Amino acid sequence: MIDVATTWQQVCAALAGGDYDTAFTVMAAAMQEARRPERARLALLAGSMHALYGDAALAEIGASLREARTLDPALRADPLYVALMAELEARTHGDGAAPPPQAVRDAPDPLARFHAMCALALADKPQEALDLHVPSADLPEHLRWRLRSWEADAHEQLGQTAEAVNLYAEAAHLSSGMNRAVMLQEQAALLLQEGQPDAANAALNQARPLYPARPTPAEEEEHGLNLATWHYLRAQAQLNLGQPDAAHDMIREAARLEAQHGDPSYGVALVRGQVLTHLGQQEQAITAFQAALNLATETDRPYANHELGVALLDLDRPVEAREKLEAVLNEPDYPYLPEVLADVAECDYRLGRLQEAQLEAEQALAQGAVVPASLVLGSVALDYFQLDEALEHYARVIREAAPASRDWVAAHQMATDVMAQQGFPDPAAAYAHAQQALSHTPESDDWHGTLQEHLRKAEALMAQKGGSGGRMLN
């Protein structure tokens, strides 16, 4: 005689150890020997097991639920059956699926409440998913880390990134092997969004040793794609840490693994374009961004078009750049519209449309795109020979831009040049700007010689005034 509770306990022990083959073997053997009522309950629990495989097991989940209700029609009212049906519907129809009823959300069975939460999260109802009370300790061990992962996903959907980061960390702590690696990578992805590349790098360092040296043939494709994601995330971290050459190696390996185990992805193509941009390989960057655009979903298209527009602008192709950027301006939900408007202003400036450029840049500045808009306004002011106004715009860039960034260096360069055109009214300030710019301007750059000349003139003027300002500024 088969006892359902004992069988489920054995299955859960195998699942907790990552031994899925044993878990399914135990379940199949029990179902063969069990009487009809016990078989029905076991079929229902098998549906919960298949749900671990997500969208890849829709047919198996459906088959288990059909078997359960065929063996015992009364199970249609069972909270676990209703919750699993709701999860299956949500996986199939997304936010068009009917949510699980409140009675199931309040059911005494924690397994039913867990699957009800999954259904709500899958149906784009993250707050309702979080409102559902499922204590981790009440669940089988193999579901505890998954609970934290679902909770993290719900917080992420709500834009609560810090909470999601902590929950992915807890999910990683509760899991092991490849599951732990994936949770650490999810955490790293959010840390990158939060502008914490060092912390993301640390999470990735923990994840990499968890990959098996020789995955089984059954594991090879999944492990290969997860490893591609690891390299993709590492490339972003290294790029944000100012290591574009190392990032280039990482993103090339991500692309190779994708090609070997799956299909090219939008994300890898986009990051490859960003890395190539930082390496000054603009033509190759445009090819990568075009590939990203071809792979993009409707949600991703504005990001790809924005990157492509900026890359075209870097190659001084403002007409093509403007076309891409205008497409982004028609996306009201794109979060970087002020920056796009500033980039459009740069296109118009390069096309000689100074009035349009000034108006667009002023609008972008008012909307928060301080650095790119100020650079355009500085250029327009220079063309109108409004040197004091130009200097104000460049000073704003220096205050707001990240130190040593391309925009920060450009603002120091331009501020030095404007002061030179003014006749060095404040040679100490001009000297300081030239020093800052020179420290980040390679000798191969045309600006290098210009800045050295400005530095010498400013230093000579300071000496004429009898000061030792040059030495003090050093």
PLY file of the C-alpha trace (Angstrom):
ply
format ascii 1.0
element vertex 474
property float x
property float y
property float z
element edge 473
property int vertex1
property int vertex2
end_header
0.00 0.00 0.00
1.37 3.40 -1.06
1.27 6.25 1.42
1.08 9.59 -0.40
2.74 11.61 2.38
5.69 9.21 2.62
6.14 9.14 -1.15
6.05 12.93 -1.34
8.60 13.15 1.46
10.94 10.85 -0.50
10.40 12.86 -3.68
11.10 16.15 -1.91
14.31 14.77 -0.38
15.55 13.81 -3.85
14.56 17.20 -5.29
16.33 19.00 -2.44
19.51 17.18 -3.41
19.07 18.06 -7.07
18.43 14.41 -8.00
15.48 14.91 -10.35
15.82 11.48 -11.97
15.37 9.73 -8.63
12.47 12.01 -7.71
10.54 11.16 -10.88
11.45 7.46 -10.60
10.05 7.32 -7.04
6.89 9.11 -8.16
6.37 6.86 -11.19
6.88 3.68 -9.13
4.44 4.86 -6.47
1.79 5.70 -9.04
2.06 2.25 -10.56
1.37 0.58 -7.22
-1.08 3.08 -5.71
-4.82 2.65 -5.63
-7.02 5.06 -7.56
-7.52 7.77 -4.85
-3.81 7.83 -3.98
-2.86 7.84 -7.67
-5.02 10.92 -8.18
-3.25 12.80 -5.39
0.15 11.68 -6.63
-0.71 12.87 -10.16
-1.52 16.26 -8.68
1.82 16.36 -6.87
3.52 15.31 -10.10
2.05 18.47 -11.63
3.90 20.48 -8.99
7.11 18.65 -9.91
6.69 19.37 -13.62
6.03 23.03 -12.82
9.66 23.27 -11.70
10.59 23.19 -15.39
8.41 26.21 -16.17
7.35 26.92 -19.74
9.32 23.91 -21.01
6.87 21.53 -19.30
3.44 22.96 -20.14
2.31 19.69 -21.76
3.48 17.63 -18.77
1.75 19.91 -16.25
-1.48 19.71 -18.25
-1.23 15.91 -18.56
-0.73 15.50 -14.79
-3.74 17.67 -14.01
-5.91 15.78 -16.51
-4.87 12.48 -14.97
-5.63 13.75 -11.46
-9.15 14.93 -12.30
-9.87 11.81 -14.35
-8.92 9.58 -11.44
-10.80 11.73 -8.92
-13.18 14.42 -10.31
-13.51 15.88 -6.80
-9.92 17.15 -7.07
-11.15 19.95 -9.35
-12.04 21.80 -6.14
-8.77 21.02 -4.40
-6.74 24.22 -3.73
-3.55 22.69 -5.16
-5.34 21.66 -8.37
-6.89 25.13 -8.75
-3.53 26.82 -8.07
-1.70 24.64 -10.59
-4.41 25.28 -13.20
-4.04 29.02 -12.56
-0.26 28.74 -12.99
-0.68 26.77 -16.22
-3.13 29.38 -17.52
-0.78 32.20 -16.56
2.14 30.51 -18.33
-0.03 30.11 -21.41
-1.92 33.42 -21.49
0.11 35.82 -19.32
-1.86 38.75 -17.90
-4.96 37.51 -19.76
-5.25 34.52 -17.42
-7.82 34.39 -14.64
-6.10 34.80 -11.26
-6.48 32.13 -8.56
-9.50 32.78 -6.32
-9.04 34.20 -2.84
-9.99 30.89 -1.25
-6.92 29.29 -2.84
-4.69 32.19 -1.78
-5.86 31.61 1.81
-5.73 27.80 1.63
-4.11 25.91 4.54
-1.89 24.01 2.09
1.38 26.01 1.66
2.12 24.20 -1.61
-1.18 25.47 -3.05
-0.39 29.01 -1.89
3.08 28.78 -3.46
1.67 27.88 -6.88
-1.02 30.55 -6.50
1.76 33.08 -5.94
3.56 31.81 -9.06
0.33 32.24 -11.04
-0.08 35.83 -9.86
3.52 36.73 -10.65
3.24 35.18 -14.13
0.00 37.08 -14.75
1.76 40.43 -14.10
0.17 40.89 -10.67
3.35 41.28 -8.61
1.83 43.10 -5.65
-0.89 40.48 -5.28
1.81 37.80 -5.42
3.72 39.50 -2.60
0.55 39.93 -0.57
0.10 36.15 -0.51
1.52 34.75 2.74
3.85 31.78 2.15
6.37 31.21 4.96
9.54 29.66 3.57
9.80 27.18 6.44
6.38 25.71 5.55
7.56 24.65 2.08
9.64 21.64 1.04
13.33 22.49 0.89
13.50 22.46 -2.93
10.92 25.25 -3.10
12.41 27.62 -0.52
14.97 29.23 -2.80
12.41 29.29 -5.59
10.02 31.19 -3.30
12.66 33.87 -2.74
13.33 33.99 -6.48
9.64 34.56 -7.26
9.47 37.24 -4.57
12.57 38.90 -6.03
10.98 38.85 -9.49
7.80 40.46 -8.13
9.76 43.24 -6.42
11.71 43.75 -9.64
8.46 44.12 -11.60
7.43 46.80 -9.08
10.72 48.66 -9.56
11.86 47.78 -6.02
15.37 46.80 -7.06
17.08 46.90 -3.67
14.55 44.44 -2.23
14.97 42.19 -5.28
18.79 42.21 -4.90
18.51 41.06 -1.28
16.01 38.32 -2.14
18.18 36.96 -4.95
21.06 36.87 -2.47
18.88 34.87 -0.06
17.77 32.57 -2.90
21.43 31.96 -3.73
22.15 31.14 -0.09
19.28 28.62 0.01
20.24 26.89 -3.26
23.30 25.06 -4.53
25.16 24.19 -7.72
23.84 25.69 -10.95
20.71 27.02 -9.25
22.92 29.06 -6.96
24.97 30.30 -9.91
21.83 31.47 -11.70
20.55 33.29 -8.61
23.91 35.04 -8.19
23.76 36.08 -11.85
20.24 37.48 -11.37
21.58 39.44 -8.42
24.52 40.69 -10.49
22.21 41.86 -13.28
20.25 44.01 -10.84
23.40 45.35 -9.21
24.54 46.51 -12.66
21.21 48.29 -13.11
21.80 49.97 -9.76
25.22 51.21 -10.89
27.19 48.87 -8.60
29.65 47.10 -10.95
32.03 46.14 -8.12
29.27 44.34 -6.22
28.07 42.73 -9.45
31.60 41.53 -10.15
31.79 40.00 -6.66
28.55 38.07 -7.24
29.83 36.83 -10.59
33.08 35.70 -8.96
31.01 33.52 -6.62
28.93 32.12 -9.49
31.69 31.01 -11.88
33.21 28.15 -9.79
29.74 26.59 -9.46
29.72 25.59 -13.14
30.70 21.93 -13.63
33.87 21.31 -15.60
32.16 18.59 -17.62
28.36 18.92 -17.73
26.40 15.88 -18.81
25.01 15.87 -22.37
21.56 16.61 -20.94
22.91 19.61 -19.05
25.24 20.94 -21.74
22.88 23.29 -23.59
21.39 24.86 -20.45
24.81 25.26 -18.84
26.21 26.74 -22.04
23.48 29.37 -22.22
23.84 30.20 -18.52
27.58 30.57 -19.04
26.90 32.88 -21.99
24.83 35.01 -19.61
27.69 34.98 -17.09
30.12 36.34 -19.74
27.54 38.91 -20.87
27.16 40.20 -17.32
30.91 40.16 -16.71
31.41 42.23 -19.88
29.02 44.87 -18.53
30.74 44.94 -15.16
34.17 45.32 -16.70
32.96 48.00 -19.09
31.52 49.98 -16.17
34.80 49.52 -14.30
36.74 51.09 -17.17
38.14 47.83 -18.61
36.85 47.81 -22.22
39.54 45.41 -23.54
38.65 42.76 -20.95
34.95 43.44 -21.59
35.54 42.83 -25.30
36.97 39.37 -24.57
33.98 38.57 -22.36
31.30 39.66 -24.82
32.97 37.76 -27.66
32.88 34.60 -25.54
29.21 35.26 -24.70
28.44 35.51 -28.42
30.38 32.29 -29.14
28.51 30.35 -26.44
25.17 31.66 -27.68
25.96 30.56 -31.22
27.05 27.13 -29.96
24.11 26.45 -27.65
21.25 28.65 -28.86
20.48 31.77 -30.85
22.03 35.27 -30.89
20.43 37.58 -28.34
19.59 41.27 -28.32
21.44 41.84 -25.05
24.76 40.40 -26.19
24.63 42.34 -29.47
23.83 45.58 -27.63
26.63 45.21 -25.09
29.04 44.29 -27.87
28.16 47.57 -29.56
28.73 49.47 -26.31
32.13 47.83 -25.81
33.18 48.58 -29.38
32.09 52.19 -28.91
34.35 52.51 -25.87
37.20 51.00 -27.89
36.68 53.62 -30.61
35.63 51.02 -33.20
32.56 52.94 -34.33
31.90 51.17 -37.63
31.91 47.77 -35.92
29.75 49.23 -33.12
27.13 50.30 -35.64
27.05 46.77 -37.07
26.52 45.39 -33.56
23.80 47.91 -32.72
22.04 47.14 -36.01
22.13 43.45 -35.08
20.67 44.34 -31.67
17.90 46.32 -33.38
17.07 43.36 -35.62
16.82 41.08 -32.55
14.97 43.57 -30.34
11.46 43.17 -29.02
9.10 46.15 -29.14
10.20 47.01 -25.59
13.89 46.85 -26.51
13.73 48.73 -29.83
14.01 52.25 -28.34
17.20 51.30 -26.50
18.78 49.87 -29.65
17.72 52.86 -31.76
19.14 55.26 -29.16
22.50 53.48 -29.08
22.55 53.30 -32.87
21.72 56.99 -33.17
24.54 57.99 -30.82
27.01 55.73 -32.67
26.03 57.31 -35.99
26.48 60.74 -34.42
29.96 59.73 -33.27
30.75 58.97 -36.93
29.41 62.42 -37.88
26.40 61.02 -39.74
23.77 63.35 -38.23
21.06 62.77 -40.84
20.98 58.99 -40.22
21.42 59.53 -36.49
18.47 61.89 -36.34
16.22 59.34 -38.06
16.99 56.73 -35.39
16.63 59.22 -32.55
13.30 60.54 -33.83
11.95 56.99 -33.71
12.82 56.91 -30.00
11.12 60.25 -29.33
7.86 58.62 -30.44
8.12 56.15 -27.51
6.55 58.00 -24.55
7.57 55.33 -22.01
11.28 55.36 -22.88
13.04 56.46 -19.67
15.82 58.49 -21.35
13.79 60.83 -23.55
15.55 64.00 -22.27
18.90 62.50 -23.32
17.46 61.58 -26.71
16.24 65.16 -27.15
19.75 66.41 -26.33
21.17 64.03 -28.93
18.66 65.33 -31.50
19.83 68.83 -30.62
23.42 67.72 -31.33
22.29 66.39 -34.74
20.65 69.71 -35.59
23.72 71.62 -34.44
25.91 69.59 -36.77
23.43 70.20 -39.58
23.75 73.97 -39.02
20.27 74.37 -37.53
21.40 76.48 -34.62
18.01 77.81 -33.55
16.42 74.35 -33.54
19.44 72.93 -31.72
19.30 75.63 -29.05
15.56 75.17 -28.46
15.84 71.37 -28.22
18.86 71.58 -25.93
17.10 74.05 -23.64
14.11 71.68 -23.42
16.41 68.73 -22.72
18.21 70.74 -20.01
14.90 71.61 -18.36
13.92 67.92 -18.43
17.10 66.82 -16.67
19.61 65.90 -19.41
22.07 68.40 -17.97
25.38 67.20 -19.40
24.54 66.48 -23.08
22.23 69.48 -23.33
24.85 71.82 -21.82
27.47 70.63 -24.29
25.18 71.52 -27.20
24.30 74.88 -25.66
28.01 75.60 -25.21
28.64 74.86 -28.89
25.74 77.08 -29.98
26.93 79.92 -27.74
30.41 79.67 -29.23
29.00 79.92 -32.75
27.20 83.09 -31.68
30.49 84.37 -30.09
28.81 84.43 -26.67
31.97 83.35 -24.87
30.88 84.03 -21.27
27.67 82.07 -21.82
29.59 79.20 -23.42
31.90 79.09 -20.43
28.89 78.83 -18.07
27.58 75.83 -19.99
30.96 74.05 -19.89
31.35 74.81 -16.19
27.96 73.12 -15.63
29.16 70.03 -17.48
32.31 69.87 -15.32
30.17 70.05 -12.17
27.65 67.43 -13.26
29.58 64.91 -15.37
31.43 61.96 -13.89
35.12 62.87 -13.39
37.36 61.55 -16.20
34.33 60.76 -18.39
34.43 61.77 -22.04
32.01 64.66 -21.45
33.95 65.89 -18.41
37.21 65.90 -20.39
35.54 67.63 -23.37
34.17 70.35 -21.08
37.63 71.01 -19.61
39.07 71.15 -23.12
36.43 73.59 -24.31
36.63 75.72 -21.16
40.39 76.10 -21.70
39.85 77.03 -25.34
37.16 79.59 -24.52
39.42 81.23 -21.93
42.19 81.37 -24.53
39.82 83.13 -26.94
39.00 85.59 -24.15
42.72 86.36 -23.71
43.21 84.41 -20.47
41.44 86.82 -18.10
41.97 84.25 -15.32
45.19 82.39 -16.26
45.14 80.25 -13.09
41.68 78.90 -13.94
42.71 78.30 -17.56
45.84 76.51 -16.34
43.78 74.28 -14.05
41.33 73.36 -16.83
44.21 72.60 -19.21
45.90 70.40 -16.60
42.73 68.39 -15.99
42.09 67.95 -19.70
45.70 67.01 -20.52
45.76 64.29 -17.86
43.02 62.45 -19.80
43.93 63.40 -23.39
46.24 61.01 -25.27
49.16 62.45 -27.22
47.63 61.15 -30.46
44.60 63.43 -29.93
44.66 66.75 -31.82
43.64 68.43 -28.58
46.90 67.45 -26.88
49.07 69.99 -28.66
46.42 72.72 -28.33
46.12 72.15 -24.60
49.89 72.20 -24.10
50.05 75.56 -25.88
47.24 76.94 -23.70
49.02 75.61 -20.61
52.27 77.36 -21.53
50.53 80.67 -22.21
48.55 80.51 -18.96
51.71 79.65 -17.01
53.62 82.54 -18.61
50.85 85.00 -17.71
50.81 83.74 -14.15
54.61 84.22 -13.95
54.29 87.77 -15.28
51.95 88.53 -12.39
54.65 87.33 -10.02
52.60 84.43 -8.66
53.54 80.85 -8.19
50.06 79.74 -9.09
51.26 77.19 -11.59
53.20 75.32 -8.94
50.39 75.63 -6.41
47.86 74.23 -8.90
50.08 71.21 -9.37
0 1
1 2
2 3
3 4
4 5
5 6
6 7
7 8
8 9
9 10
10 11
11 12
12 13
13 14
14 15
15 16
16 17
17 18
18 19
19 20
20 21
21 22
22 23
23 24
24 25
25 26
26 27
27 28
28 29
29 30
30 31
31 32
32 33
33 34
34 35
35 36
36 37
37 38
38 39
39 40
40 41
41 42
42 43
43 44
44 45
45 46
46 47
47 48
48 49
49 50
50 51
51 52
52 53
53 54
54 55
55 56
56 57
57 58
58 59
59 60
60 61
61 62
62 63
63 64
64 65
65 66
66 67
67 68
68 69
69 70
70 71
71 72
72 73
73 74
74 75
75 76
76 77
77 78
78 79
79 80
80 81
81 82
82 83
83 84
84 85
85 86
86 87
87 88
88 89
89 90
90 91
91 92
92 93
93 94
94 95
95 96
96 97
97 98
98 99
99 100
100 101
101 102
102 103
103 104
104 105
105 106
106 107
107 108
108 109
109 110
110 111
111 112
112 113
113 114
114 115
115 116
116 117
117 118
118 119
119 120
120 121
121 122
122 123
123 124
124 125
125 126
126 127
127 128
128 129
129 130
130 131
131 132
132 133
133 134
134 135
135 136
136 137
137 138
138 139
139 140
140 141
141 142
142 143
143 144
144 145
145 146
146 147
147 148
148 149
149 150
150 151
151 152
152 153
153 154
154 155
155 156
156 157
157 158
158 159
159 160
160 161
161 162
162 163
163 164
164 165
165 166
166 167
167 168
168 169
169 170
170 171
171 172
172 173
173 174
174 175
175 176
176 177
177 178
178 179
179 180
180 181
181 182
182 183
183 184
184 185
185 186
186 187
187 188
188 189
189 190
190 191
191 192
192 193
193 194
194 195
195 196
196 197
197 198
198 199
199 200
200 201
201 202
202 203
203 204
204 205
205 206
206 207
207 208
208 209
209 210
210 211
211 212
212 213
213 214
214 215
215 216
216 217
217 218
218 219
219 220
220 221
221 222
222 223
223 224
224 225
225 226
226 227
227 228
228 229
229 230
230 231
231 232
232 233
233 234
234 235
235 236
236 237
237 238
238 239
239 240
240 241
241 242
242 243
243 244
244 245
245 246
246 247
247 248
248 249
249 250
250 251
251 252
252 253
253 254
254 255
255 256
256 257
257 258
258 259
259 260
260 261
261 262
262 263
263 264
264 265
265 266
266 267
267 268
268 269
269 270
270 271
271 272
272 273
273 274
274 275
275 276
276 277
277 278
278 279
279 280
280 281
281 282
282 283
283 284
284 285
285 286
286 287
287 288
288 289
289 290
290 291
291 292
292 293
293 294
294 295
295 296
296 297
297 298
298 299
299 300
300 301
301 302
302 303
303 304
304 305
305 306
306 307
307 308
308 309
309 310
310 311
311 312
312 313
313 314
314 315
315 316
316 317
317 318
318 319
319 320
320 321
321 322
322 323
323 324
324 325
325 326
326 327
327 328
328 329
329 330
330 331
331 332
332 333
333 334
334 335
335 336
336 337
337 338
338 339
339 340
340 341
341 342
342 343
343 344
344 345
345 346
346 347
347 348
348 349
349 350
350 351
351 352
352 353
353 354
354 355
355 356
356 357
357 358
358 359
359 360
360 361
361 362
362 363
363 364
364 365
365 366
366 367
367 368
368 369
369 370
370 371
371 372
372 373
373 374
374 375
375 376
376 377
377 378
378 379
379 380
380 381
381 382
382 383
383 384
384 385
385 386
386 387
387 388
388 389
389 390
390 391
391 392
392 393
393 394
394 395
395 396
396 397
397 398
398 399
399 400
400 401
401 402
402 403
403 404
404 405
405 406
406 407
407 408
408 409
409 410
410 411
411 412
412 413
413 414
414 415
415 416
416 417
417 418
418 419
419 420
420 421
421 422
422 423
423 424
424 425
425 426
426 427
427 428
428 429
429 430
430 431
431 432
432 433
433 434
434 435
435 436
436 437
437 438
438 439
439 440
440 441
441 442
442 443
443 444
444 445
445 446
446 447
447 448
448 449
449 450
450 451
451 452
452 453
453 454
454 455
455 456
456 457
457 458
458 459
459 460
460 461
461 462
462 463
463 464
464 465
465 466
466 467
467 468
468 469
469 470
470 471
471 472
472 473
